[in-house]
């Protein structure tokens, strides 16, 4: 990763706002991931049933410099909450604070990078039989044919109308990432594979073998907010031990969760 503003920092969970991808006039994946956020010193409390979570609220607001490329006023509040078992929840609230009566439209994604032991031994469950847009083929629409997603070449797909739960199985480490989401109907799956990895200055030549992006997103149908309106999206990630996860999935491709999901 290159820690040199205004370059994005590769890895972690970059916030893609106000656009995902590069289909508009803004920079790739928007400007939110490249900005300095402020910490809310007095955030609103969590709901009563999530007192066991530690959390922090980060805030991003309109700036005069930013107005040159995106003229709208907004507030983006990101709550990062950590549970006692290590589960991670991100909750984003985006409010239109325009005073000129104008609406604005945006797309959004949590560009989550997962560490996996060996990409060739990983499978993603919960997205089978769904339609997707293939970014490697000019966003043409296809239908997923496999009983799960596995990896043997570059993948860059936007799955549409996805379930609220997705499983990422790491067979080598005998663990499963459970991704649960709300307000984010799409899911992006990305691995650059060998040629593209070598072409990226901030990506190791062999690192594609040990990573996978599965991103809770809202891409196909952009969100429009009138002044004063607010949108909320959230995702929770937890890790459970497993040797094989198919038995946890119901026929609709959703995880049979054993724990309460969303909190803050």
N, C-alpha and C positions, 0 to 999 in steps of 0.2 A: 504494500500500500504506500501511496505517496502522501505524506502529511504536509502538503504545501498548498494552502488556500490560493485560489478558489477551486482547486482540484478536489473531486469527491474522494472519500476514503473508502477503499474497497473492503468489503467484509462487514460483519455485524448485521444490523438491520437498518439500512438507509431508508429514509422516508421520501417517497416519490410524490411530490406535490408542487405545483398544481397540474402537472401532467406526468403520465407514464409514457416512456418511450420518447421518440423524437418526431412525432407527427405534426407538432405545432411549431411556432416560431421560437419557443423557449429552448433553453439548453436541455440536453438529454436528461430525462426523468425530472425536470423542473429544478427549482432553486432551493427548496427547503433543506435538502441533504447537504448543501454547501454553505449554509448560513450558521451564525452563532445564535444559539437560543438562550433565553433567560430562564432562571429558576424562580418559580412562584414561592415566595417565603411563607405564604399563608394559604395553602391550597384547601379547597373544600374537602371534607372528610370522605372516606370510603363509606359504602353502605354498611349497615350494622352486621351483616353476616360475613364480612370480609375483614374483620379487625385483625386477623392474624397476618395480613399482608403488610409489608413495608413498601412505601411508594414515594415517588417524587413527581411533581408536575413541571414540565418544560413548556415554555410559551414562545411562539414565533408570531410576530406582527408585521404589518406593512411598514416599509421604510421608504424614504424619499429616493434613495439610490435605486431601489427595486422598482419604483414607479416608472422608470424608463422602459422597462421590459414587460411589466404587468401592472396595470394602473389601479387595480382594485384594492380596497382596504379589507382586511380580514384579521381574524385571530385563530391561530392553530394551537390548541392545547394538547399536549401529549402526556398522558399519565403512564409511567413505567412502574409496574407493581410486581413484587417478588413474593411468592408464597413460601412457607416454611419447608415444603418438600422440593423447592427449586423450580416450581412452575413459574413461567414468565408471562405477564399479561401487558399488552400495549393497548391503550384506549386513546383514540384521536377524536377530538371535537373541532370542527371547522365552522366558524361563524362569519357571515357576511356583515361587515361593519361599515359598508359604504354609506356615505351621507348624501350621495347624489341620486339615490333611488335606483341605481343600476344593479341588476343581477349579475352573477358570474357563474361560469361553468368550469369544472375541473375533473380530472381523473386522479386516482390515488392508488398507492401500493405500499405494503411493507415488503421491502426487497430483501427478504430473509435468506441469509447464507447459513446452511447447515454443514457441519463437519461430518463427513462419513468416512468409514475406513477404506472402502474400495467401491467406487461408483459402479463397477461392473457387477457387484453383488448387492446392489440396492434396488428396491422396488417401491413404488408409490401406489397406494391403494385408496380408492374413493373417487377416482376420476375416470374410471373405465366406462366405456359406452357413451361418454359425453362428447359434444361438439367442441372444437377448438379452432382458434385462429393460429396459423403457422407463420411466425415471423420470418422463417427461412424461405417462405414461398409467398412473399408479398401479402401476408395476412389472409391468404385463402382459407376458407372454412372447410374443415374435415370432421369426421367422427372417429373417435378413438376405438380401435378394434380389439386390443389386447385385454386380457383379464386383469392386468395390472400394467403399470408403466415401468419398463426397465430401460437400461442405458447401454448403448454400444456405439453411439456417434453423437454429434452435436444435436442439442434439443433446445428449442426456443418457442414455446407454445403458450397461448392464453386459453385456458379452459373456461367454458361459459356455463353459467347457471349451476355452479358447483354446490355440493352439500356443505353443511357447516363443519364437518369433521373430515380430516384427511390424515392418513397414516404414511409415514416414511420409515421403511424397514431397513435397518442396517444389519444384514445377516452376520457379517464378520464379528461385530461387537455384541450381537444378540441383544439389541435394544431397538425400540421403536419410538420415534418422535410422533407425538399426537398434536396436531395443529387444529385448533377449534376457532371458528371465526364468526363474526356477526356484522351485518351491514356491508359486507364485501363479497359480492356474488361470484366473482371470478377468481381464478387461481393461475398464476404464471409458473411454469416449470422451465428452468434454464440450466444448462451445462455447456460451456463453450467447446469442450473437447480439445484435441491436441493442437490443431492448426491455429485456431483462434486464440488459445492460451499463449502460444508463442508470439502472437502478434500484439499482445497487450503488455505495455510497459510495466503495469502495476500488478501483474499476475505471473506467478512462477510457471515455467514450462510444464511441470508435472503436477501442478496443484489441482488441475481439473479432476484428477483421480480421487481427490479427497474432499470434494465439495459438491453441493447441490443447492440451487435456489428453488424454493417452493414459496410463492408469494401470495398472500391474501391480498386481493386487489379489487378495484372497481374500474374497469377499462372499457368494456364494450359499450356501456350506456353511461355517458358522463353525467355527473351530478350538477344540478343547477340550484343555486340558492338565491332567494330574494333578500334584500336588506333586512337584517334582524333574524333571518333563519339560520339554523344550525344543523349540521350533519354529524353523525357519530358512527365510527367503525372501530372494531376491536378484534384482537386475536390473542389466543392463549396457547402457549407451547409447554408441553411437559414431556418427560422421558419415562418410559416404562420398560422393564426388562422383558424380553420376548425372544423366542426361538423362531416363531412364525406367527404372523398376525391375522391370517385369513379367518380364523375362527372367531375373531372379534368383530368381523364385519357382517352386517345384515345384507339381505339381497339387494338393497338399494345403494350399497356401497358406503354406508355410514358406520362409524365406529360405535360399538356397544360400550359407552363410557361407564367407568366404574366410580367416577367422582363428580362432584358438582363442577360445573364449568365456569361461567362468567361471573365476575364479581364487580370490581370498581367500574 
